[in-house]
């Protein structure tokens, strides 16, 4: 299955409160994860390797996908989210925003949404089915929530 990355719009006000130090250079007070992320951003040659890696992961995931896809209701129950058609609201703290990836894919006639959130000790990847006749139209950060609009 092929996945397509969805652009996550952001509300600039809440991002500035957390990421106000973006202009500073890395110093002795940084951690290994931050240095690694800056290294990966600065090496454009790795793009082809990342694309191949993602393709390989996609092939592996498609084998296991049927076992790990949940319904929208189960997904929202797990994360304390809510659905009020056409909006899905999922609480995700502002501090956890960086690195969150939202992707869509298609399995037969059903659209799937996959959320990947890296964490220092493992991370999270969850996939859910969009209700029949619906598809993801947009995604935006609003304070401490990720808002998905279905259409």
C-alpha positions in Angstrom: 0.0 0.0 0.0 1.2 3.5 -0.8 0.9 6.2 1.8 0.6 10.0 1.0 1.8 12.5 3.6 -0.7 15.1 4.6 0.4 18.7 5.3 -0.4 19.7 8.9 -1.3 23.3 9.2 -0.4 25.0 12.4 -1.7 27.7 14.6 1.4 29.9 14.9 0.6 31.3 18.3 0.9 28.1 20.3 4.0 27.0 18.3 5.9 30.2 19.2 5.5 29.7 22.9 7.2 26.3 22.7 9.7 26.8 19.9 10.9 30.3 20.7 14.6 29.2 20.8 14.8 28.1 17.1 17.3 30.9 16.3 19.8 29.7 18.8 22.7 27.5 17.7 23.2 24.1 19.3 25.4 24.4 22.4 26.6 22.2 25.3 23.0 22.1 26.7 21.5 20.2 23.8 20.7 16.5 23.8 21.6 13.7 21.4 18.1 13.5 19.8 18.2 17.3 18.9 21.7 17.0 17.4 20.7 13.9 15.4 17.6 15.7 14.0 19.7 18.7 13.0 22.2 16.4 11.4 19.5 14.7 9.3 18.1 18.0 8.2 21.5 19.2 7.0 22.4 16.2 4.9 20.3 16.3 1.6 22.0 13.1 0.3 20.1 11.1 2.8 16.8 11.9 1.0 17.1 9.0 -1.4 18.0 6.6 1.4 15.0 7.8 3.4 12.7 7.3 0.4 14.0 3.7 0.0 13.7 3.1 3.7 10.1 4.4 3.7 9.2 2.2 0.6 10.6 -0.9 2.4 8.6 -0.1 5.5 5.5 0.5 3.5 5.9 -3.0 1.9 6.4 -4.6 5.3 3.5 -2.7 6.9 1.1 -3.7 4.1 1.5 -7.3 5.2 0.5 -6.5 8.7 -2.0 -3.7 8.0 -5.2 -5.7 8.2 -4.3 -6.8 11.8 -3.6 -3.2 13.0 -6.3 -1.0 11.4 -8.9 0.1 13.9 -12.3 1.7 13.5 -12.6 5.4 14.1 -14.5 4.8 17.3 -11.8 2.5 18.7 -9.1 4.9 17.7 -10.8 7.8 19.4 -11.5 5.8 22.5 -7.8 4.9 22.8 -6.7 8.6 22.6 -9.6 10.3 24.3 -10.6 12.0 21.0 -14.0 13.0 19.7 -15.9 13.0 16.4 -18.5 15.6 15.7 -19.1 15.3 11.9 -17.2 16.6 10.0 -14.4 17.2 12.6 -12.2 14.7 14.5 -10.5 16.2 17.5 -7.5 14.4 19.1 -5.6 15.7 22.1 -1.9 15.8 21.5 0.2 18.1 23.7 2.0 21.0 22.1 5.4 19.6 23.2 4.7 16.3 21.3 3.9 18.0 18.0 7.3 18.0 16.4 7.8 14.9 14.3 4.1 13.9 14.1 3.4 12.6 10.6 -0.1 12.2 9.2 -0.6 10.0 6.1 -3.5 8.7 4.1 -3.8 5.5 2.1 -6.5 3.4 0.5 -7.5 -0.1 1.0 -10.1 -1.2 -1.6 -12.7 1.6 -1.4 -11.9 2.7 2.2 -9.6 5.6 3.1 -7.1 4.9 5.9 -5.5 7.6 8.1 -2.2 6.8 9.8 -0.6 8.9 12.6 3.0 8.4 13.4 4.4 10.1 16.5 8.1 9.6 17.4 9.1 9.5 21.0 12.4 9.0 22.7 11.6 5.4 23.7 9.7 3.9 20.9 7.0 6.1 19.5 3.5 5.4 18.2 1.9 4.4 14.9 -1.8 4.0 14.7 -4.1 3.5 11.7 -7.9 3.9 11.5 -10.5 3.6 8.8 -12.4 6.8 7.8 -16.2 6.2 7.8 -17.7 5.1 4.5 -18.2 7.9 2.0 -15.8 10.2 3.9 -12.2 11.3 3.2 -9.7 13.5 4.9 -9.9 17.1 3.6 -7.5 18.9 6.0 -5.6 18.7 9.2 -4.7 21.6 11.5 -3.1 22.0 14.9 -5.3 24.0 17.3 -3.8 24.5 20.8 -3.4 21.0 22.2 -5.5 19.2 19.6 -5.0 17.9 16.1 -8.2 18.6 14.1 -9.0 16.4 11.1 -11.7 17.6 8.8 -13.6 15.0 6.8 -15.6 15.6 3.7 
